[in-house]
């Protein structure tokens, strides 16, 4: 019998993929926002690493 991954891990993966899809969609629709999205992504990653999310 295979062990199922923890539901918390699945939630993190789905949330991350949803966020990536949303950012990608916004970047395609509004190319002028790419620099702002890059800064926002860098700030989010810094917080995620700091808080170990």
PyMOL Python script that loads the backbone (N, CA, C, O; Angstrom):
from pymol import cmd

cmd.read_pdbstr("""\
ATOM      1  N   UNK A   1       0.849  -1.187   0.000  1.00  0.00           N
ATOM      2  CA  UNK A   1       0.000   0.000   0.000  1.00  0.00           C
ATOM      3  C   UNK A   1       0.893   1.248   0.000  1.00  0.00           C
ATOM      4  O   UNK A   1       1.831   1.349   0.791  1.00  0.00           O
ATOM      5  N   UNK A   2       0.596   2.180  -0.881  1.00  0.00           N
ATOM      6  CA  UNK A   2       1.397   3.400  -0.982  1.00  0.00           C
ATOM      7  C   UNK A   2       0.930   4.430   0.027  1.00  0.00           C
ATOM      8  O   UNK A   2      -0.257   4.540   0.333  1.00  0.00           O
ATOM      9  N   UNK A   3       1.893   5.180   0.533  1.00  0.00           N
ATOM     10  CA  UNK A   3       1.548   6.261   1.445  1.00  0.00           C
ATOM     11  C   UNK A   3       1.155   7.479   0.637  1.00  0.00           C
ATOM     12  O   UNK A   3       1.804   7.816  -0.353  1.00  0.00           O
ATOM     13  N   UNK A   4       0.108   8.127   1.055  1.00  0.00           N
ATOM     14  CA  UNK A   4      -0.326   9.349   0.400  1.00  0.00           C
ATOM     15  C   UNK A   4       0.463  10.520   0.970  1.00  0.00           C
ATOM     16  O   UNK A   4       0.751  10.544   2.167  1.00  0.00           O
ATOM     17  N   UNK A   5       0.825  11.510   0.119  1.00  0.00           N
ATOM     18  CA  UNK A   5       1.504  12.687   0.653  1.00  0.00           C
ATOM     19  C   UNK A   5       0.593  13.443   1.622  1.00  0.00           C
ATOM     20  O   UNK A   5      -0.633  13.362   1.554  1.00  0.00           O
ATOM     21  N   UNK A   6       1.228  14.164   2.502  1.00  0.00           N
ATOM     22  CA  UNK A   6       0.457  14.931   3.488  1.00  0.00           C
ATOM     23  C   UNK A   6      -0.426  15.952   2.768  1.00  0.00           C
ATOM     24  O   UNK A   6       0.026  16.583   1.813  1.00  0.00           O
ATOM     25  N   UNK A   7      -1.664  16.123   3.204  1.00  0.00           N
ATOM     26  CA  UNK A   7      -2.552  17.101   2.552  1.00  0.00           C
ATOM     27  C   UNK A   7      -1.969  18.506   2.564  1.00  0.00           C
ATOM     28  O   UNK A   7      -2.228  19.289   1.650  1.00  0.00           O
ATOM     29  N   UNK A   8      -1.181  18.838   3.590  1.00  0.00           N
ATOM     30  CA  UNK A   8      -0.590  20.167   3.667  1.00  0.00           C
ATOM     31  C   UNK A   8       0.363  20.392   2.499  1.00  0.00           C
ATOM     32  O   UNK A   8       0.401  21.488   1.939  1.00  0.00           O
ATOM     33  N   UNK A   9       1.125  19.380   2.125  1.00  0.00           N
ATOM     34  CA  UNK A   9       2.050  19.499   1.001  1.00  0.00           C
ATOM     35  C   UNK A   9       1.282  19.700  -0.304  1.00  0.00           C
ATOM     36  O   UNK A   9       1.681  20.509  -1.141  1.00  0.00           O
ATOM     37  N   UNK A  10       0.180  18.966  -0.480  1.00  0.00           N
ATOM     38  CA  UNK A  10      -0.634  19.126  -1.684  1.00  0.00           C
ATOM     39  C   UNK A  10      -1.207  20.534  -1.765  1.00  0.00           C
ATOM     40  O   UNK A  10      -1.262  21.121  -2.846  1.00  0.00           O
ATOM     41  N   UNK A  11      -1.629  21.073  -0.648  1.00  0.00           N
ATOM     42  CA  UNK A  11      -2.189  22.423  -0.617  1.00  0.00           C
ATOM     43  C   UNK A  11      -1.142  23.441  -1.024  1.00  0.00           C
ATOM     44  O   UNK A  11      -1.439  24.373  -1.772  1.00  0.00           O
ATOM     45  N   UNK A  12       0.071  23.275  -0.543  1.00  0.00           N
ATOM     46  CA  UNK A  12       1.153  24.197  -0.912  1.00  0.00           C
ATOM     47  C   UNK A  12       1.432  24.147  -2.406  1.00  0.00           C
ATOM     48  O   UNK A  12       1.618  25.186  -3.039  1.00  0.00           O
ATOM     49  N   UNK A  13       1.463  22.954  -2.969  1.00  0.00           N
ATOM     50  CA  UNK A  13       1.756  22.807  -4.399  1.00  0.00           C
ATOM     51  C   UNK A  13       0.656  23.447  -5.236  1.00  0.00           C
ATOM     52  O   UNK A  13       0.939  24.172  -6.189  1.00  0.00           O
ATOM     53  N   UNK A  14      -0.589  23.182  -4.884  1.00  0.00           N
ATOM     54  CA  UNK A  14      -1.714  23.747  -5.638  1.00  0.00           C
ATOM     55  C   UNK A  14      -1.725  25.269  -5.525  1.00  0.00           C
ATOM     56  O   UNK A  14      -1.981  25.960  -6.510  1.00  0.00           O
ATOM     57  N   UNK A  15      -1.455  25.787  -4.350  1.00  0.00           N
ATOM     58  CA  UNK A  15      -1.418  27.238  -4.162  1.00  0.00           C
ATOM     59  C   UNK A  15      -0.294  27.862  -4.981  1.00  0.00           C
ATOM     60  O   UNK A  15      -0.484  28.905  -5.606  1.00  0.00           O
ATOM     61  N   UNK A  16       0.872  27.229  -4.979  1.00  0.00           N
ATOM     62  CA  UNK A  16       2.004  27.746  -5.753  1.00  0.00           C
ATOM     63  C   UNK A  16       1.706  27.723  -7.245  1.00  0.00           C
ATOM     64  O   UNK A  16       1.997  28.693  -7.945  1.00  0.00           O
ATOM     65  N   UNK A  17       1.131  26.634  -7.741  1.00  0.00           N
ATOM     66  CA  UNK A  17       0.811  26.549  -9.167  1.00  0.00           C
ATOM     67  C   UNK A  17      -0.264  27.548  -9.571  1.00  0.00           C
ATOM     68  O   UNK A  17      -0.205  28.118 -10.661  1.00  0.00           O
ATOM     69  N   UNK A  18      -1.239  27.764  -8.708  1.00  0.00           N
ATOM     70  CA  UNK A  18      -2.273  28.755  -8.988  1.00  0.00           C
ATOM     71  C   UNK A  18      -1.666  30.152  -9.055  1.00  0.00           C
ATOM     72  O   UNK A  18      -2.005  30.940  -9.937  1.00  0.00           O
ATOM     73  N   UNK A  19      -0.774  30.455  -8.128  1.00  0.00           N
ATOM     74  CA  UNK A  19      -0.117  31.759  -8.127  1.00  0.00           C
ATOM     75  C   UNK A  19       0.740  31.971  -9.363  1.00  0.00           C
ATOM     76  O   UNK A  19       0.741  33.058  -9.941  1.00  0.00           O
ATOM     77  N   UNK A  20       1.467  30.943  -9.771  1.00  0.00           N
ATOM     78  CA  UNK A  20       2.305  31.043 -10.966  1.00  0.00           C
ATOM     79  C   UNK A  20       1.436  31.257 -12.203  1.00  0.00           C
ATOM     80  O   UNK A  20       1.773  32.065 -13.069  1.00  0.00           O
ATOM     81  N   UNK A  21       0.328  30.540 -12.285  1.00  0.00           N
ATOM     82  CA  UNK A  21      -0.575  30.704 -13.431  1.00  0.00           C
ATOM     83  C   UNK A  21      -1.161  32.118 -13.464  1.00  0.00           C
ATOM     84  O   UNK A  21      -1.271  32.720 -14.532  1.00  0.00           O
ATOM     85  N   UNK A  22      -1.531  32.638 -12.311  1.00  0.00           N
ATOM     86  CA  UNK A  22      -2.098  33.990 -12.248  1.00  0.00           C
ATOM     87  C   UNK A  22      -1.067  35.037 -12.651  1.00  0.00           C
ATOM     88  O   UNK A  22      -1.374  35.943 -13.425  1.00  0.00           O
ATOM     89  N   UNK A  23       0.151  34.918 -12.134  1.00  0.00           N
ATOM     90  CA  UNK A  23       1.205  35.871 -12.489  1.00  0.00           C
ATOM     91  C   UNK A  23       1.530  35.775 -13.977  1.00  0.00           C
ATOM     92  O   UNK A  23       1.730  36.794 -14.638  1.00  0.00           O
ATOM     93  N   UNK A  24       1.582  34.560 -14.500  1.00  0.00           N
ATOM     94  CA  UNK A  24       1.836  34.384 -15.923  1.00  0.00           C
ATOM     95  C   UNK A  24       0.742  35.003 -16.779  1.00  0.00           C
ATOM     96  O   UNK A  24       1.027  35.631 -17.799  1.00  0.00           O
ATOM     97  N   UNK A  25      -0.497  34.828 -16.371  1.00  0.00           N
ATOM     98  CA  UNK A  25      -1.631  35.408 -17.094  1.00  0.00           C
ATOM     99  C   UNK A  25      -1.560  36.932 -17.081  1.00  0.00           C
ATOM    100  O   UNK A  25      -1.767  37.575 -18.110  1.00  0.00           O
ATOM    101  N   UNK A  26      -1.269  37.506 -15.924  1.00  0.00           N
ATOM    102  CA  UNK A  26      -1.163  38.970 -15.822  1.00  0.00           C
ATOM    103  C   UNK A  26      -0.002  39.471 -16.678  1.00  0.00           C
ATOM    104  O   UNK A  26      -0.114  40.515 -17.320  1.00  0.00           O
ATOM    105  N   UNK A  27       1.116  38.734 -16.691  1.00  0.00           N
ATOM    106  CA  UNK A  27       2.275  39.154 -17.493  1.00  0.00           C
ATOM    107  C   UNK A  27       1.957  39.121 -18.984  1.00  0.00           C
ATOM    108  O   UNK A  27       2.459  39.953 -19.740  1.00  0.00           O
ATOM    109  N   UNK A  28       1.135  38.177 -19.413  1.00  0.00           N
ATOM    110  CA  UNK A  28       0.764  38.099 -20.831  1.00  0.00           C
ATOM    111  C   UNK A  28      -0.211  39.215 -21.189  1.00  0.00           C
ATOM    112  O   UNK A  28      -0.095  39.825 -22.252  1.00  0.00           O
ATOM    113  N   UNK A  29      -1.161  39.481 -20.318  1.00  0.00           N
ATOM    114  CA  UNK A  29      -2.177  40.503 -20.591  1.00  0.00           C
ATOM    115  C   UNK A  29      -1.592  41.913 -20.499  1.00  0.00           C
ATOM    116  O   UNK A  29      -1.890  42.768 -21.333  1.00  0.00           O
ATOM    117  N   UNK A  30      -0.751  42.154 -19.475  1.00  0.00           N
ATOM    118  CA  UNK A  30      -0.168  43.477 -19.246  1.00  0.00           C
ATOM    119  C   UNK A  30       1.360  43.372 -19.215  1.00  0.00           C
ATOM    120  O   UNK A  30       1.942  43.315 -18.132  1.00  0.00           O
ATOM    121  N   UNK A  31       2.016  43.346 -20.368  1.00  0.00           N
ATOM    122  CA  UNK A  31       3.480  43.187 -20.385  1.00  0.00           C
ATOM    123  C   UNK A  31       4.224  44.309 -19.660  1.00  0.00           C
ATOM    124  O   UNK A  31       5.354  44.112 -19.213  1.00  0.00           O
ATOM    125  N   UNK A  32       3.611  45.465 -19.542  1.00  0.00           N
ATOM    126  CA  UNK A  32       4.291  46.578 -18.871  1.00  0.00           C
ATOM    127  C   UNK A  32       4.438  46.333 -17.362  1.00  0.00           C
ATOM    128  O   UNK A  32       5.214  47.022 -16.699  1.00  0.00           O
ATOM    129  N   UNK A  33       3.707  45.369 -16.824  1.00  0.00           N
ATOM    130  CA  UNK A  33       3.785  45.082 -15.387  1.00  0.00           C
ATOM    131  C   UNK A  33       4.863  44.059 -15.032  1.00  0.00           C
ATOM    132  O   UNK A  33       5.029  43.734 -13.856  1.00  0.00           O
ATOM    133  N   UNK A  34       5.592  43.551 -16.008  1.00  0.00           N
ATOM    134  CA  UNK A  34       6.597  42.519 -15.738  1.00  0.00           C
ATOM    135  C   UNK A  34       7.636  42.982 -14.714  1.00  0.00           C
ATOM    136  O   UNK A  34       7.960  42.207 -13.814  1.00  0.00           O
ATOM    137  N   UNK A  35       8.181  44.216 -14.802  1.00  0.00           N
ATOM    138  CA  UNK A  35       9.140  44.628 -13.750  1.00  0.00           C
ATOM    139  C   UNK A  35       8.518  44.651 -12.348  1.00  0.00           C
ATOM    140  O   UNK A  35       9.156  44.238 -11.379  1.00  0.00           O
ATOM    141  N   UNK A  36       7.291  45.126 -12.244  1.00  0.00           N
ATOM    142  CA  UNK A  36       6.629  45.160 -10.938  1.00  0.00           C
ATOM    143  C   UNK A  36       6.360  43.746 -10.434  1.00  0.00           C
ATOM    144  O   UNK A  36       6.493  43.481  -9.239  1.00  0.00           O
ATOM    145  N   UNK A  37       5.985  42.840 -11.325  1.00  0.00           N
ATOM    146  CA  UNK A  37       5.751  41.455 -10.923  1.00  0.00           C
ATOM    147  C   UNK A  37       7.053  40.795 -10.464  1.00  0.00           C
ATOM    148  O   UNK A  37       7.045  39.970  -9.550  1.00  0.00           O
ATOM    149  N   UNK A  38       8.156  41.155 -11.095  1.00  0.00           N
ATOM    150  CA  UNK A  38       9.451  40.601 -10.705  1.00  0.00           C
ATOM    151  C   UNK A  38       9.833  41.051  -9.298  1.00  0.00           C
ATOM    152  O   UNK A  38      10.301  40.248  -8.491  1.00  0.00           O
ATOM    153  N   UNK A  39       9.633  42.323  -9.010  1.00  0.00           N
ATOM    154  CA  UNK A  39       9.931  42.842  -7.673  1.00  0.00           C
ATOM    155  C   UNK A  39       9.013  42.199  -6.635  1.00  0.00           C
ATOM    156  O   UNK A  39       9.457  41.839  -5.545  1.00  0.00           O
ATOM    157  N   UNK A  40       7.743  42.057  -6.975  1.00  0.00           N
ATOM    158  CA  UNK A  40       6.791  41.431  -6.048  1.00  0.00           C
ATOM    159  C   UNK A  40       7.168  39.971  -5.789  1.00  0.00           C
ATOM    160  O   UNK A  40       7.080  39.498  -4.656  1.00  0.00           O
ATOM    161  N   UNK A  41       7.584  39.261  -6.831  1.00  0.00           N
ATOM    162  CA  UNK A  41       7.991  37.869  -6.663  1.00  0.00           C
ATOM    163  C   UNK A  41       9.233  37.759  -5.786  1.00  0.00           C
ATOM    164  O   UNK A  41       9.323  36.868  -4.941  1.00  0.00           O
ATOM    165  N   UNK A  42      10.188  38.660  -5.985  1.00  0.00           N
ATOM    166  CA  UNK A  42      11.399  38.651  -5.162  1.00  0.00           C
ATOM    167  C   UNK A  42      11.064  38.921  -3.695  1.00  0.00           C
ATOM    168  O   UNK A  42      11.615  38.277  -2.802  1.00  0.00           O
ATOM    169  N   UNK A  43      10.170  39.864  -3.448  1.00  0.00           N
ATOM    170  CA  UNK A  43       9.772  40.160  -2.066  1.00  0.00           C
ATOM    171  C   UNK A  43       9.038  38.974  -1.445  1.00  0.00           C
ATOM    172  O   UNK A  43       9.256  38.645  -0.279  1.00  0.00           O
ATOM    173  N   UNK A  44       8.172  38.338  -2.223  1.00  0.00           N
ATOM    174  CA  UNK A  44       7.442  37.180  -1.713  1.00  0.00           C
ATOM    175  C   UNK A  44       8.391  36.033  -1.376  1.00  0.00           C
ATOM    176  O   UNK A  44       8.246  35.390  -0.336  1.00  0.00           O
ATOM    177  N   UNK A  45       9.365  35.776  -2.255  1.00  0.00           N
ATOM    178  CA  UNK A  45      10.311  34.695  -2.012  1.00  0.00           C
ATOM    179  C   UNK A  45      11.180  34.998  -0.779  1.00  0.00           C
ATOM    180  O   UNK A  45      11.498  34.096  -0.005  1.00  0.00           O
ATOM    181  N   UNK A  46      11.554  36.254  -0.605  1.00  0.00           N
ATOM    182  CA  UNK A  46      12.330  36.617   0.589  1.00  0.00           C
ATOM    183  C   UNK A  46      11.519  36.367   1.852  1.00  0.00           C
ATOM    184  O   UNK A  46      12.050  35.847   2.834  1.00  0.00           O
ATOM    185  N   UNK A  47      10.243  36.728   1.840  1.00  0.00           N
ATOM    186  CA  UNK A  47       9.388  36.471   2.998  1.00  0.00           C
ATOM    187  C   UNK A  47       9.182  34.973   3.210  1.00  0.00           C
ATOM    188  O   UNK A  47       9.197  34.494   4.344  1.00  0.00           O
ATOM    189  N   UNK A  48       8.992  34.248   2.132  1.00  0.00           N
ATOM    190  CA  UNK A  48       8.773  32.798   2.257  1.00  0.00           C
ATOM    191  C   UNK A  48       9.999  32.127   2.869  1.00  0.00           C
ATOM    192  O   UNK A  48       9.868  31.245   3.718  1.00  0.00           O
ATOM    193  N   UNK A  49      11.179  32.542   2.442  1.00  0.00           N
ATOM    194  CA  UNK A  49      12.403  31.962   3.000  1.00  0.00           C
ATOM    195  C   UNK A  49      12.576  32.382   4.458  1.00  0.00           C
ATOM    196  O   UNK A  49      12.945  31.577   5.313  1.00  0.00           O
ATOM    197  N   UNK A  50      12.302  33.657   4.722  1.00  0.00           N
ATOM    198  CA  UNK A  50      12.447  34.152   6.095  1.00  0.00           C
ATOM    199  C   UNK A  50      11.483  33.448   7.049  1.00  0.00           C
ATOM    200  O   UNK A  50      11.862  33.087   8.163  1.00  0.00           O
ATOM    201  N   UNK A  51      10.246  33.254   6.618  1.00  0.00           N
ATOM    202  CA  UNK A  51       9.243  32.624   7.467  1.00  0.00           C
ATOM    203  C   UNK A  51       9.198  31.108   7.312  1.00  0.00           C
ATOM    204  O   UNK A  51       8.455  30.432   8.023  1.00  0.00           O
ATOM    205  N   UNK A  52       9.995  30.570   6.382  1.00  0.00           N
ATOM    206  CA  UNK A  52      10.059  29.131   6.111  1.00  0.00           C
ATOM    207  C   UNK A  52       8.687  28.546   5.847  1.00  0.00           C
ATOM    208  O   UNK A  52       8.268  27.576   6.479  1.00  0.00           O
ATOM    209  N   UNK A  53       7.990  29.168   4.884  1.00  0.00           N
ATOM    210  CA  UNK A  53       6.652  28.697   4.538  1.00  0.00           C
ATOM    211  C   UNK A  53       6.706  27.466   3.741  1.00  0.00           C
ATOM    212  O   UNK A  53       5.665  26.930   3.362  1.00  0.00           O
TER     213      UNK A  53
END
""", "prot")
cmd.dss("prot")
cmd.show_as("cartoon", "prot")
cmd.util.cbc("prot")
cmd.orient("prot")
